[in-house]
Amino acid sequence: MQKYRDFLGLGIAGNFALHLAQAGELEDFKNIITTDEAAPKGMFPFYLPSFVNNAKYILSTYPLSSTTIKLPSQHVNIQAEPEVALICDLEYENNRVSKITPTHFGAYNDCSIRVAGAAKISDKKNWGADSKGISENLINIDSFTNGSIMDNYSICSFLKRDDELHAYGENVELLGYSYFYEKLLDWMLKQINTQEDFGPLEPLSQYILECQNPNKAIISIGATRYTPYGESTFLKESDELFVILYNHTILSLEKIIESIKNNTLEALQISLLRQKVVR
C-alpha cells in the first residue's frame, strides 16, 4: 500500500473519553491546558512525506499497511488503537493551513508502543514499515456535518488469538467522539497552526512547511475505548486484528461477529482493516 506516500500523516490524542487513562498516558499530558475539559490534548505526526530537520528521522519512514503489523525488533509492549481515519484535502494561505476538507473515512489502527516517559507522542507511533494500519475500503463523505452519512456509522474491533475471537475495542457510534464535524475541523485548523514544541507536542506548522505544504493528509481522529480485554492485552506474533466501520442502521454487531467467524466479512458493505501481526 503505497498510495498515501505523499500524504501528511497526523493523529489526535485524547478525543474519546477515558482512552488516555486506559492507555496509561494521562501523565504525559499533565501540563497541557485545553480550552475545555472534553477537548483533545493535541496532535502528533506519524508520517512526514519529506525529511524534516527538527523532526525525528523515523517519521519520514512510510508506516502504513492494510494487511500487516510488524512488531518492533526491541521487546516492548505494542497495543492496537482502533479508530477512524479521515482522508483530507488541505488548502493554504501565507504558508498556513487555511482549510481542511475531509473527503473519505475508513477503519484505522494507530498502533502504539506502550512505554512510560517518551519525550513526544510520535516516539510511540512510528517504528518503521508496517507499524500503522488503514483500510483499503474507504467510504465517501457526503458532508462532514450533522445529518451526514457518518451519523449512521459505528466502530468495533476484535483480536483473534489461538482461534478465539475477543472484542478489543468497545462497539461505539462515531458520534461518540468528543470533537466531531465542524467542531473538530475548527479545532484541528487552530491546533495545526498554533501548536508549539511543548511537552509531548511538536511544532506541526514548521514540519508542514518543511514538507512543502502537502495538499493531502491522513488524519486519525482518536482511539476509542478498550474493552477490559483490549486494555490488558498487547499484540503478539500470529494475532489477527479486525477494525470495522459499519452502518448500524443496516448491519448489527451480531452480524459483524458472525461474518468474522464465517470468514465472510468481505461480502459486507463496510470499511474493513484486517491485519496479521508478524515479526
C-alpha positions in Angstrom: 0.0 0.0 0.0 2.0 3.0 -1.3 -0.8 5.3 -2.5 -0.5 7.6 0.6 3.3 8.1 0.3 2.9 11.8 -0.5 0.2 12.4 2.2 0.9 14.1 5.5 0.1 11.8 8.4 -1.3 13.3 11.6 -3.1 12.0 14.6 -5.2 13.3 17.5 -4.6 12.5 21.2 -7.5 12.3 23.7 -10.6 12.7 21.5 -12.6 9.9 23.1 -13.5 9.9 26.8 -11.3 7.7 29.1 -9.0 6.3 26.4 -5.9 8.2 27.6 -6.4 6.8 31.1 -6.8 3.2 29.7 -3.6 3.7 27.6 -1.7 4.9 30.7 -1.0 8.3 29.0 -2.7 10.8 31.3 0.6 11.7 33.0 2.1 12.6 29.6 -0.4 15.4 29.2 -0.5 16.7 32.8 0.9 20.1 31.7 -1.3 20.5 28.6 -4.0 23.1 29.2 -7.1 22.7 26.9 -9.9 25.1 26.2 -12.5 22.8 27.8 -12.4 19.5 29.7 -13.6 17.5 26.7 -11.1 18.9 24.2 -8.4 16.7 22.7 -4.9 17.2 24.2 -3.1 17.8 20.9 -2.0 16.5 17.5 1.1 14.5 16.6 2.8 13.5 13.3 3.0 9.8 12.5 4.4 10.3 9.0 6.1 13.2 7.2 6.4 12.8 3.4 9.7 14.6 3.4 12.7 14.6 5.7 12.3 17.4 8.3 15.5 18.8 10.0 14.0 19.1 13.5 11.8 16.0 13.5 12.9 12.5 14.3 14.2 10.7 11.2 11.9 7.7 11.6 8.9 9.9 10.9 9.9 10.0 7.2 9.6 6.2 7.1 6.3 5.2 5.4 4.4 3.2 8.1 1.0 2.2 6.5 -0.2 -1.3 5.7 -3.7 -2.7 5.1 -2.6 -6.3 5.9 0.2 -6.4 8.4 1.5 -5.1 11.7 5.2 -5.7 12.1 6.4 -5.8 15.7 9.5 -3.8 16.6 12.8 -5.5 16.9 13.1 -4.5 20.5 10.9 -6.2 23.1 8.3 -3.6 24.0 4.5 -3.8 24.5 2.5 -3.0 21.4 -1.2 -2.1 21.6 -3.6 -1.6 18.7 -5.6 1.6 18.7 -8.8 1.2 16.8 -10.1 4.5 15.3 -11.3 6.4 12.3 -9.0 8.0 9.7 -10.1 10.9 7.6 -8.6 11.5 4.1 -8.4 15.2 3.8 -7.6 17.9 1.2 -5.5 20.8 2.6 -5.5 24.4 1.5 -3.0 27.1 2.4 -2.8 30.9 2.8 0.5 32.5 3.6 2.1 29.1 4.4 -0.6 28.3 7.0 -3.3 25.7 6.6 -6.5 27.7 5.8 -9.0 24.8 5.2 -9.3 21.1 5.9 -11.8 19.2 3.8 -12.5 15.5 4.7 -13.3 13.5 1.6 -13.3 9.9 2.8 -13.2 8.0 6.0 -12.1 4.5 6.9 -11.0 2.0 9.6 -7.6 2.7 11.1 -5.1 1.2 13.6 -3.0 3.8 15.3 -0.8 1.0 16.7 1.4 2.3 19.6 4.3 1.4 21.7 3.4 1.4 25.4 6.4 2.9 27.2 6.4 5.4 30.0 8.3 8.7 29.8 8.5 9.1 26.0 9.5 12.6 25.1 7.0 13.0 22.3 3.8 11.3 21.3 5.3 10.5 18.0 8.1 8.5 19.7 5.5 5.8 20.2 3.7 6.0 16.9 6.1 5.1 14.0 8.8 2.5 14.4 9.1 1.6 10.8 7.3 0.0 7.8 4.0 -1.7 8.6 3.6 -0.1 12.0 0.3 1.5 11.2 -2.9 0.3 9.5 -5.5 1.8 7.2 -8.4 0.0 5.4 -8.4 -0.3 1.6 -12.1 0.1 1.8 -12.8 3.9 2.3 -16.2 5.5 2.4 -17.1 8.7 0.6 -18.0 11.6 2.9 -21.1 13.5 1.5 -20.7 16.3 4.0 -18.7 16.5 7.3 -21.6 17.9 9.2 -24.5 16.7 11.4 -27.0 14.7 9.4 -24.5 13.3 7.0 -23.5 9.7 6.3 -21.2 9.4 9.3 -24.1 9.8 11.7 -25.0 6.2 10.8 -21.7 4.6 11.4 -20.2 2.7 14.4 -16.7 1.3 15.0 -15.9 -2.1 16.6 -12.7 -4.1 16.8 -11.6 -7.7 17.6 -8.5 -9.6 18.2 -8.2 -13.2 17.1 -5.7 -15.2 19.1 -5.3 -19.0 19.1 -8.6 -19.3 17.1 -10.5 -17.4 19.8 -12.2 -14.1 19.0 -12.1 -11.3 21.5 -13.7 -7.8 21.5 -10.7 -5.4 21.6 -12.3 -2.0 21.5 -15.8 -1.1 22.5 -18.6 -1.0 19.9 -19.4 2.7 19.7 -21.1 5.2 17.4 -18.8 7.7 15.7 -20.9 10.5 17.2 -19.4 9.4 20.5 -16.2 11.3 19.6 -15.7 14.3 21.9 -15.0 16.6 19.0 -16.5 15.8 15.6 -17.7 17.5 12.5 -17.4 21.3 12.4 -16.1 21.5 16.0 -13.3 19.1 15.1 -12.4 20.9 11.9 -12.2 24.2 13.7 -10.1 22.7 16.5 -7.7 20.9 14.1 -7.2 24.1 12.0 -6.2 26.1 15.1 -4.1 23.3 16.6 -2.1 22.7 13.4 -1.3 26.4 13.0 -0.6 27.2 16.7 0.7 24.0 18.4 4.2 24.6 19.8 7.1 22.4 20.7 6.0 21.8 24.3 5.9 18.7 26.5 4.7 15.7 24.3 3.7 18.0 21.4 5.6 19.2 18.3 5.5 22.3 16.1 3.3 21.0 13.3 3.2 24.2 11.2 7.0 24.1 11.0 7.1 20.5 10.0 4.4 21.1 7.3 6.2 24.0 5.8 9.4 21.9 5.6 7.3 19.2 3.8 6.4 21.9 1.2 2.8 22.2 2.3 1.3 18.8 1.2 -2.2 19.1 -0.2 -3.4 15.8 1.1 -3.4 14.3 4.6 -4.5 11.3 6.6 -5.7 12.4 10.0 -6.6 9.8 12.6 -9.1 11.4 14.9 -8.5 9.5 18.1 -8.6 6.0 19.5 -11.8 4.7 21.0 -12.2 3.0 24.4 -10.9 -0.5 25.0 -12.8 -3.4 26.4 -11.2 -4.9 29.5 -9.6 -7.5 27.3 -8.2 -4.9 24.9 -7.0 -2.7 27.7 -4.9 -5.5 29.2 -3.8 -7.3 26.0 -0.7 -6.4 23.9 -0.1 -7.7 20.4 2.0 -10.8 19.8 3.1 -12.7 16.7 0.3 -14.5 14.8 -2.5 -12.4 16.2 -5.1 -11.2 13.8 -6.7 -7.8 14.3 -10.0 -6.5 12.8 -11.1 -2.9 12.9 -14.5 -2.3 11.3 -16.6 0.7 10.5 -20.2 -0.3 9.7 -23.6 1.3 9.1 -25.5 0.4 12.2 -28.8 1.2 10.5 -28.2 -1.7 8.1 -25.9 -4.1 10.0 -25.9 -5.4 13.6 -22.9 -6.1 15.7 -24.1 -9.7 15.8 -23.9 -9.9 12.0 -20.3 -8.5 12.1 -19.2 -11.1 14.6 -20.9 -13.9 12.6 -19.2 -12.7 9.5 -15.8 -12.8 11.1 -16.3 -16.3 12.3 -17.6 -17.4 8.9 -14.9 -15.5 7.1 -17.4 -13.6 5.0 -16.6 -10.0 6.1 -15.5 -9.1 2.6 -19.1 -9.6 1.4 -20.4 -6.8 3.7 -20.5 -3.1 2.8 -18.1 -1.9 5.5 -14.7 -0.3 5.9 -12.6 -3.3 7.0 -9.0 -3.3 8.3 -7.7 -6.8 8.8 -4.1 -7.1 9.9 -1.8 -10.1 10.8 0.8 -9.5 13.4 4.3 -10.6 12.3 7.9 -10.3 13.4 
